[in-house]
Amino acid sequence: MTSIVMSDSVTDYLVPSLRQTTYATVKPKKLAALLEKLARYGASCRDRALRERGEKRRKEAEAVDRLFPGESR
């Protein structure tokens, strides 16, 4: 799960065929939770680059939530 975030491949996770073959063991609820935590951290930083990365993580978490609406509740 952390390799998805570290390699910026969250968009790959959103593709159904890649998700089923490459990321079959990653639970969407846990991935969304990790992305939300990283987004909160980025929002609390003073550095502009970190804030922008936090905003990117927030958008990725929302995308995972939209893809699996019942999973992240």
C-alpha positions as a printed Julia matrix, in Angstrom:
73×3 Matrix{Float64}:
   0.0    0.0     0.0
   2.78   2.42    0.8
   4.47   1.74   -2.52
   1.36   3.1    -4.28
   1.73   6.4    -2.45
   5.53   6.59   -2.6
   5.65   5.96   -6.36
   2.72   8.29   -7.09
   0.74   5.49   -8.72
  -2.64   6.18   -7.15
  -4.03   6.81  -10.63
  -2.92   3.28  -11.58
  -4.85   1.95   -8.59
  -8.01   3.57   -9.93
  -7.82   1.5   -13.15
  -9.84  -1.7   -12.52
  -7.62  -4.09  -14.5
  -4.41  -2.86  -12.85
  -6.02  -2.82   -9.42
  -7.14  -6.46   -9.73
  -3.78  -7.74  -10.95
  -1.14  -5.56   -9.32
  -2.85  -4.22   -6.21
  -5.25  -7.05   -5.35
  -4.33  -7.09   -1.65
  -4.69  -3.33   -1.07
  -7.94  -2.39    0.66
  -9.45   0.87   -0.64
 -10.52   1.92    2.86
  -6.95   1.7     4.17
  -5.48   3.43    1.12
  -7.98   6.29    1.45
  -7.18   6.6     5.17
  -3.44   6.79    4.46
  -3.97   9.42    1.76
  -6.18  11.48    4.1
  -3.5   11.39    6.81
  -0.87  12.53    4.35
  -3.22  15.28    3.16
  -3.73  16.54    6.73
   0.01  16.57    7.28
   0.6   18.49    4.07
  -2.07  21.04    4.96
  -0.36  21.71    8.28
   3.06  22.42    6.74
   4.39  25.88    5.99
   6.32  24.76    2.93
   4.36  25.46   -0.24
   5.52  22.28   -1.99
   4.38  20.12    0.92
   1.01  21.91    1.03
   0.55  21.29   -2.69
   1.43  17.63   -2.25
  -1.06  17.46    0.61
  -3.74  18.89   -1.65
  -2.88  16.28   -4.28
  -3.22  13.53   -1.66
  -6.6   14.91   -0.59
  -7.84  14.75   -4.18
  -6.52  11.21   -4.54
  -8.29  10.17   -1.34
 -11.52  11.63   -2.68
 -11.05   9.71   -5.94
 -10.61   6.43   -4.06
 -13.67   7.27   -1.94
 -15.74   7.96   -5.07
 -14.62   4.7    -6.62
 -15.6    2.7    -3.54
 -18.23   4.76   -1.69
 -19.32   2.02    0.7
 -15.82   0.84    1.52
 -14.52   3.95    3.26
 -17.33   4.5     5.72
